[in-house]
Amino acid sequence: MESRAVEDFARIVGAPSFSVGEAALAMSWAVQEAVGAIDFDVIDHLAVLDDLAGAVPTPTASGIADFLFGGGGRLRGNTDDYYDPANSFLDSVLRSGRGIPITLSIVMIEVGARLGVPLAGIGLPAHLVVGEFQGGRIDRFFDPFDGGRTLDRAGCRALVSRLARRTVVIPEAAFAPMSNLALVERMLNNLKAIHAARTGDLASVRALARVMTLRSFLPGVGDSEAAERLRLAAPLN
C-alpha cells in the first residue's frame, strides 16, 4: 500500500488536467516523506501562492516577474548550492526564497494563473524560462533564475549558448509551451539525477527510490521504471 503522499501525487497527475503547483507540492511531500519529513500540508503552501498573487501590485507578466524576482524580490536563483535537492521542493523554495529555474518558473506560472495572466514553462536546453502568451503566440520570455530578466528568442539562444560555452542551435520546437505533466517529469528527472549521484548515502537511496515510484505514475513513463525501481529498492530491504 502506498502512502497518502504518493496516492495524492498519483491522483493529481492521473487527472485530465491539474495545477502544476499542486502537483509540485505533492511531489515535494512524497519525496521528503521518504527520508523522514512528514509534517506537510499542501493546502498551507497553496495559500502562500494565493498570498503572493494577492500582493502583486501590477497584474501583468512583467509586473509579476518584477514583484517576484526583481530588485528586492521575494525569490532568486540559488547560485550558491544549485544541486541542493531542496531547490526542487516547491515548499522549500517558498520558505527560503531560493530555487532553480524550474521551481522559480512554477511559482511565476502559478501566480500568473491566479491573476488571469497566461504563462507557460519553456523547456530550453538545460534551462527553463517562462513564456508569456500574447495573441495566442509566445514571443516574450522571462528568466526567473536571473532576476526575471526579459528575453526574446535571440536572447534565449544567447543564454543557452552562454551556459553551454559554445554555440547551441535551438530548434523552434524548443519554444513551445510545456504541459504541466512535462514540467512534473522534468522536476522528477532533476531529483533522479541528483540522488543517483549520491548512492553512498542511505537517505539519497530512499529519496531516489521514491522518485522512481512517483515517475512510475506518469503516463508514458511508468512501464520503463518498474525494473529500475526494484533494483534501487534492494538496499532498503
Residue pairs with C-beta under 8 A, 6 or more apart in sequence:
2 10
2 213
3 30
3 33
5 26
5 29
5 30
5 33
5 40
6 30
6 210
6 213
6 214
8 26
8 29
8 30
8 42
9 23
9 26
9 27
9 29
9 30
9 214
9 217
10 217
12 18
12 19
12 22
12 23
12 26
13 23
13 181
13 184
13 217
13 218
13 219
14 217
14 219
17 180
18 180
19 110
19 113
19 180
20 106
20 109
20 110
20 121
20 180
20 183
20 184
21 46
21 49
21 90
21 106
21 107
21 109
21 110
22 42
22 46
23 180
23 184
24 90
24 103
24 106
24 183
24 184
24 187
25 42
25 45
25 46
25 90
25 91
26 42
27 184
27 187
27 188
27 214
28 40
28 88
28 89
28 90
28 91
28 92
29 40
29 42
29 91
30 210
30 213
30 214
31 85
31 89
31 191
31 207
31 210
31 211
31 214
32 40
32 89
33 40
33 210
34 206
34 207
34 209
34 210
35 203
35 206
35 207
40 91
45 90
45 91
45 94
48 94
49 94
49 107
49 110
49 111
49 114
50 114
52 67
52 68
52 74
52 107
52 111
53 110
53 111
53 114
53 115
55 67
56 63
56 64
56 67
56 111
56 115
57 63
57 67
58 64
58 66
58 67
59 115
59 116
59 117
60 117
61 112
61 117
61 119
61 130
61 132
61 140
61 142
62 150
64 108
64 111
64 112
64 115
64 117
64 119
65 108
65 130
65 142
65 144
65 148
65 150
66 73
66 148
67 73
67 74
68 74
68 75
68 104
68 107
68 108
68 111
68 144
68 148
69 75
69 76
69 104
69 108
69 142
69 144
69 147
69 148
70 147
70 148
71 147
73 147
73 148
74 97
75 93
75 97
75 98
75 99
75 104
75 107
75 144
76 97
76 98
76 104
76 145
76 147
77 98
77 99
77 100
77 101
77 104
77 144
77 145
77 146
78 84
78 87
78 96
78 98
78 99
78 100
81 87
82 100
83 194
85 191
85 194
85 195
85 207
86 92
86 93
86 96
87 93
87 98
87 99
87 100
87 103
88 100
88 102
88 103
88 187
88 190
88 191
88 194
89 103
90 103
90 106
90 107
92 99
93 99
93 103
93 104
93 107
94 107
99 107
100 145
100 190
101 127
101 128
101 129
101 143
101 144
101 145
102 121
102 128
102 183
102 186
102 187
102 190
103 187
104 144
104 145
105 121
105 128
105 129
105 130
105 144
106 121
106 183
107 144
108 119
108 130
108 142
108 144
108 148
109 119
109 120
109 121
109 130
112 118
112 119
113 119
117 132
118 132
118 133
119 130
119 131
119 132
119 133
120 130
120 131
120 133
120 138
120 177
120 178
121 128
121 129
121 130
121 131
121 177
121 178
121 182
121 183
122 128
122 129
122 130
122 131
122 138
122 141
122 156
122 174
122 175
122 176
122 177
122 178
123 174
123 178
123 182
123 186
124 156
124 159
124 160
124 170
124 174
125 160
125 164
125 168
125 170
125 174
126 160
126 163
126 164
127 143
127 145
127 159
127 160
127 163
128 178
128 186
129 141
129 142
129 143
129 144
129 151
129 156
129 159
130 141
130 142
130 143
130 144
131 138
131 140
131 141
131 142
131 175
131 177
132 138
132 140
132 141
132 142
133 177
134 140
138 175
138 177
139 152
139 153
140 150
140 151
140 152
141 150
141 151
141 152
141 153
141 155
141 156
142 148
142 149
142 150
142 151
143 149
143 151
143 159
151 159
153 175
156 170
156 175
157 168
157 170
160 168
160 170
161 167
161 168
178 186
181 218
181 219
184 218
185 215
185 218
185 221
188 211
188 214
188 215
188 218
191 207
191 208
191 211
192 208
192 211
192 212
192 215
194 204
195 204
195 205
195 207
195 208
195 211
196 208
198 204
199 205
199 208
202 235
205 232
205 235
205 236
206 236
208 232
209 229
209 232
209 233
209 236
212 225
212 228
212 229
212 232
213 229
215 221
215 222
215 225
216 222
216 225
216 226
216 229
